[in-house]
C-alpha cells in the first residue's frame, strides 16, 4: 500500500497521540495532527491529506461546523472526512449520518484495527492501490 496521509483534528492531546501511535506502527500511514479548527483547516489546505479524522466535540467549534467549513473550501472539499466521537446518543449519531462524511468512528476505538477501519470506511481497494474514495449512498 502506498503511504496514506491522515489529518487528525482533535483538541485532546491523548487522542492525537493514541491515533498517531496506532496508525504509524504501520509504515504505510503518515499522521498529521491539529489541536484546533484553525490549525486543522490550515493543515488540510496546505497538506491535502488522503482523509481527515475529525473530532465531533471541540471547544472552539464543533466538528459539524468544521466539517461545513472544510466542505465549502475549494482546497479541502474533496478530502473525505470521518468523524470520531465519544457521543453515542442516537440523536448525535443521526445528526452526523445526515452529513456526506464518509463515516463515524466511536470512542473508545480499537487501536489495533483503526487502520483497517478507516480503509474500510473510505472504500480503499488495497489490492490494487486504488485509493479513490467511493462516496457512500445517503437516503
C-alpha positions, 0 to 999 in steps of 0.5 A: 500500500502506498503511504496514506496521509491522515489529518487528525483534528482533535483538541485532546492531546491523548487522542492525537497521540493514541491515533498517531501511535496506532496508525504509524506502527504501520509504515504505510500511514503518515499522521498529521495532527491539529489541536484546533479548527484553525490549525486543522483547516490550515493543515488540510489546505496546505497538506491535502491529506488522503482523509481527515479524522475529525473530532465531533466535540471541540471547544472552539467549534464543533466538528459539524461546523468544521466539517461545513467549513472544510466542505465549502473550501475549494482546497479541502472539499474533496478530502473525505472526512470521518468523524470520531466521537465519544457521543453515542446518543442516537440523536448525535449519531443521526445528526452526523449520518445526515452529513456526506462524511464518509463515516463515524468512528466511536470512542473508545476505538480499537487501536489495533484495527483503526487502520483497517477501519478507516480503509474500510470506511473510505472504500480503499481497494488495497489490492490494487492501490486504488485509493479513490474514495467511493462516496457512500449512498445517503437516503 
